[in-house]
Amino acid sequence: AVVVRAHCSDAGWLGWVGSGQVAGTVGECRQVECVQINLSGYAVSFFDIYYRVHIEDYGWLGWAKNGEMAGSTNGRKRMEAIQIRLVVKGEAFDTGGAPYMELTQQVKSARDEAVEYLNSLVGQNCCWNDNTTDCVDVAQYYYDWLGVGARSGNGCNYHTGNLPAGWTRIYSDPLPGDVAAWGSSWGSSGYGHVACVVDVSGDTITVVEQSTTKRKKAGHNVPCYYKTYSIDSPYSYLRPNF
């Protein structure tokens, strides 16, 4: 049998788990940063288990063996891939370098700072060119904060329009700090929608947004608020070059 334990951001090392159990967390947005894997039972006498991980900004590390740490701690670098090999006990194996790094805690990343900025907009009236709170105003504030200049147009234009230099348009796997865009066929207005992602959890995203519809129904400006959508609801995501 195989047993595993995971080190997660802001949680540290969790307990050992066995076959069919989850190593890590679910629904808490805590990335796995380091793992230990070992054998148990009769397999210990006949095999060694080797494993290596690919981590953010560093790539593949060396192979760890039989419960050694693979990955990193303290640097908030997520694991992005893992390879595991079962080798006959004592057989020669090239580990290819150190499997683990203890990193220095880093200053907040550009993405973290962007999400903090977006969170700070909640409860504020974002009015870019006029005195009304519309969905595009949040995006315009965000673009301006990122230093790429505010964009004109409706929400749907963010889905189809040109991107700032270095940005990418993606259709799955969003991250906090991305811009979520909906096309003209979304809703009944024909204007689409745009919002800014601050959290991704499972198959849902949480965004900071404003709504022209809410403003018109209320008869007055409605400040920025959080809203949750299915992860596949936006037509596309726009990713800044953090």
Secondary structure as the mmCIF struct_conf table of DSSP 4:
data_model
#
loop_
_struct_conf.conf_type_id
_struct_conf.id
_struct_conf.beg_label_comp_id
_struct_conf.beg_label_asym_id
_struct_conf.beg_label_seq_id
_struct_conf.end_label_comp_id
_struct_conf.end_label_asym_id
_struct_conf.end_label_seq_id
STRN STRN1 VAL A 2 CYS A 8
TURN_TY1_P TURN_TY1_P1 SER A 9 ALA A 11
STRN STRN2 GLY A 12 TRP A 13
STRN STRN3 VAL A 17 VAL A 17
TURN_TY1_P TURN_TY1_P2 SER A 19 GLY A 20
BEND BEND1 ALA A 23 GLY A 24
BEND BEND2 VAL A 26 GLU A 28
STRN STRN4 VAL A 32 LEU A 39
HELX_RH_3T_P HELX_RH_3T_P1 GLY A 41 SER A 45
TURN_TY1_P TURN_TY1_P3 PHE A 46 PHE A 46
STRN STRN5 PHE A 47 ILE A 55
TURN_TY1_P TURN_TY1_P4 GLU A 56 TYR A 58
STRN STRN6 GLY A 59 TRP A 60
STRN STRN7 ALA A 64 LYS A 65
TURN_TY1_P TURN_TY1_P5 ASN A 66 GLY A 67
STRN STRN8 MET A 69 THR A 73
BEND BEND3 ASN A 74 GLY A 75
STRN STRN9 MET A 79 VAL A 88
TURN_TY1_P TURN_TY1_P6 LYS A 89 GLY A 90
BEND BEND4 GLY A 97 GLY A 97
BEND BEND5 PRO A 99 PRO A 99
STRN STRN10 TYR A 100 GLU A 102
HELX_LH_PP_P HELX_LH_PP_P1 LEU A 103 SER A 109
HELX_RH_AL_P HELX_RH_AL_P1 ALA A 110 LEU A 121
TURN_TY1_P TURN_TY1_P7 VAL A 122 GLY A 123
BEND BEND6 GLN A 124 GLN A 124
BEND BEND7 TRP A 128 THR A 132
HELX_RH_AL_P HELX_RH_AL_P2 CYS A 135 LEU A 146
TURN_TY1_P TURN_TY1_P8 GLY A 147 GLY A 147
BEND BEND8 VAL A 148 VAL A 148
BEND BEND9 GLY A 153 GLY A 153
HELX_RH_AL_P HELX_RH_AL_P3 GLY A 155 THR A 160
BEND BEND10 GLY A 161 GLY A 161
HELX_LH_PP_P HELX_LH_PP_P2 ASN A 162 PRO A 164
TURN_TY1_P TURN_TY1_P9 ALA A 165 GLY A 166
STRN STRN11 THR A 168 ILE A 170
BEND BEND11 TYR A 171 SER A 172
TURN_TY1_P TURN_TY1_P10 PRO A 176 GLY A 177
HELX_LH_PP_P HELX_LH_PP_P3 ASP A 178 ASP A 178
STRN STRN12 VAL A 179 TRP A 182
TURN_TY1_P TURN_TY1_P11 SER A 184 SER A 185
BEND BEND12 TRP A 186 TRP A 186
TURN_TY1_P TURN_TY1_P12 GLY A 187 SER A 189
BEND BEND13 GLY A 190 TYR A 191
STRN STRN13 HIS A 193 SER A 201
TURN_TY1_P TURN_TY1_P13 GLY A 202 ASP A 203
STRN STRN14 THR A 204 GLU A 209
HELX_RH_AL_P HELX_RH_AL_P4 THR A 212 ALA A 218
TURN_TY1_P TURN_TY1_P14 GLY A 219 GLY A 219
BEND BEND14 HIS A 220 HIS A 220
STRN STRN15 TYR A 225 SER A 230
TURN_TY1_P TURN_TY1_P15 ILE A 231 ASP A 232
BEND BEND15 PRO A 234 TYR A 235
STRN STRN16 SER A 236 ARG A 239
#
